[in-house]
Amino acid sequence: MNVTDEIKARIDIVDFISRYVPLQRSGSTFKACCPFHQEKTPSFVVFPHTGTWHCFGACGTGGDVFTFLMKKENLDFSEALKVLAKEAGVELAPPEADPGASQRELLYQINSQAAAYFRNLLHRHSAAAPAREYLQRRGIHKDVAELFQLGFALNSWDNLRNHLLEQGFSDEQLQKAGLLKYNEQRNRYYDAFRNRLIIPIRDRQGRVIGFGGRVLDDSLPKYLNTGETPLFHKSRVVFGLDLAHRAIREADEVIIVEGYMDVIAAHQHGYTNVVACMGTAITQEQLQQLQRFTTNFVLALDADAAGQQATIRGLNQARQALRQLRKPVFSPGGRMRLEERLAANLRIVALPQGMDPDDLIRSQPGQWEELIRTAQPLVDYFFDLVQAQYDLATAQGKAQAVAQIAPLIAELGDEIERQHYIQRLSRLVQIDEQTIQHRVEAAARTLARPAKRSSRRPPLPGASSPELPPEDALEVGSVAMAQGATPASSGLASTASSRLAMEKFLLANLLPDPRLLIWLVGAADRLEIQPLVGEDLDQPEYREIFRALKRYISRDEPWDLEAFQSTLAPELHGWLAQLVSYAATLPQREPDELREALLKVMIRLRLERLKTQLTSMHFLLRDAQQAKEREAILRYSTAINRNRRERHHLQQLLVQLNRTLLDSNRLSQGAPTL
């Protein structure tokens, strides 16, 4: 039993609510005029046997002792939990603290102080004159330099160190932030950045997490970055994302370049959907961050040999990192198989030889725009690449070319595009189309195999399944409920545990991609049912996390789990961590399949709530009939009829959805199509 369940078990909800409103017994329930709106006839009912309350009048709201106290006293969950825990005599354990949270906050403060110090030097110190001249030569305006918080590090071994020590930080803390290095031979700390233009590196929220330093002469290395710290991980950072994410979403396209100055020049000239990878090869973590805002990627990397190799590495990373869609493909005999298709549009900009984006944007902005507009599709780029790299007059060269391009063709979502490129590859290597077709199909089957192995799709209701460990049984039970099984057939102990499993399954799938909640709202509207609300969830902690999630996405901000956690009461952090951990154990699903499962969970949760309400209303109607209260009889009769109509509609929707599930299951087993 968790702490909220223990509190509810110890508190008599009738006694508690009667402190706020005079309750009158009515059979097995208690009634009063609703404390949340004006009314003359009592419609507020408390159910002692379930520990819940509901208003059958204008409010139409309900809940448990937590929701009542929060609504009546205008408290948040944390405040209500403390009040009720004291009331129930339950000792609350201190919220689980994140041991790294205070350290990260300290590092944010150090970086912020350092960025301000560097920025002040750039604008005011005489030694920074070469840096100011460099920016002027590069055409970087003062307002853009301020936008990116550009700064300057003096040619000194301890200038920054002394400044930050005066602010109360220690050498060890500054070294942890990556601003100091330690010389063991001399037993001394020294500044990591010296005589360089300083470019602060910020996360998506705009917090400084590290720095890049550019030399102003011919010394090496040309660029120096902060080393790995608790805040700064080079493979995860996308430079400029804090300034670009809104433009990326609006344009539905991101342009990825290599260097800091490329991004700065692009933003100065109005191309604000441009970001940079931290190095020559794009990483999976960087691409997955960007995919939150768009599925259209344009890679504008250097045209030299090293740049081309970086492009190839980046493209291969992209194909592994970006979300894949599993699409049904039918054979001429009517059988179906699932194939992986890349859920992104990748294009390549071939820059003029010897020019980088910064040069091109500053000197020929028109040509830059044209290059972006006419960027090559991924497959076209690889066609040009293999012709330059391999001797296509030899058998080995032809085999290498087909091995490179066939998987790319297999990932295309449009069948006409596939056939176009199969014909083109056939002509290029002078091999008949049927052979190329077979190679592409083989590549498609290879792509589908990992997802097939990792998928542990729960059995359909009534299907036998082997004994499962507890966590898998929970997953299977919750999804079986979503697919229409009764609590008993799902293998769960009770209706209450079934609801808890469904609530857990729902939130665990919404947290990685909250856009699914927006989709559920639209689906509810199309199906003419009420959207999911907090009252549909019984577990107080899940209810509060769900409500917080709705508030967060209503701000139209890009999803960030860490930022979302900061909006929750500390008492909910452990519950959030459990949901995130559980989400990582769930099998990967096709987007359509996942949306269908979540829709069914939403319907089942609503049906369970309506069923509970119906039982309560039957008691209320019987009590009203015995007391010959005509107005109450009419109210409860109307509510019962409305409840039955809504339940019938929801049950019909489940039947339709389950029929679709059964048909798709037959197809996935290779049965002939009808």
Secondary structure, 3 states (H helix, E strand, C coil): CCHHHHHHHHCCHHHHHHCCCCCEEECCEEEECCCCCCCCCCCEEEECCCCEEEECCCCCCEECHHHHHHHHHCCCHHHHHHHHHHHHCCCCCCCCCCCCHHHHHHHHHHHHHHHHHHHHHHHHCHHHHHHHHHHHHCCCCHHHHHHCCCEEECCCCCHHHHHHHHCCCCHHHHHHCCCEEEECCCCEEEECCCCEEEEEEECCCCCEEEEEEEECCCCCCCEEECCCCCCCCHHHCEECHHHHHHHHHHHCCEEEECCHHHHHHHHHCCCCCEEEECCCCCCHHHHHHHCCCCCEEEEEECCCHHHHHHHHHHHHHHHHHCCEEEEEEECCCCCEEEEEEECCEEEEEECCCCCCHHHHHHHCHHHHHHHHHCCEEHHHHHHHHHHHHCCCCCHHHHHHHHHHHHHHHHCCCCHHHHHHHHHHHHHHHCCCHHHHHHHHHHHHHHHHHHHHHHCCCCCCCCCCCCCCCHHHHHHHHHHHHHCCCCCCCCCCCCHHHHHHHHHHHHHHHHCCCCHHHHHHHHHHHHCCCCCCCHHHCCCHHHHHHHHHHHHHHHCCCCCCHHHHHHCCCHHHHHHHHHHHHHHHHCCCCCHHHHHHHHHHHHHHHHHHHHHHHHHHHHHHHHHHHHHCCHHHHHHHHHHHHHHHHHHHHHHHHHHHHHHHHHHHHHHHCCCCCC
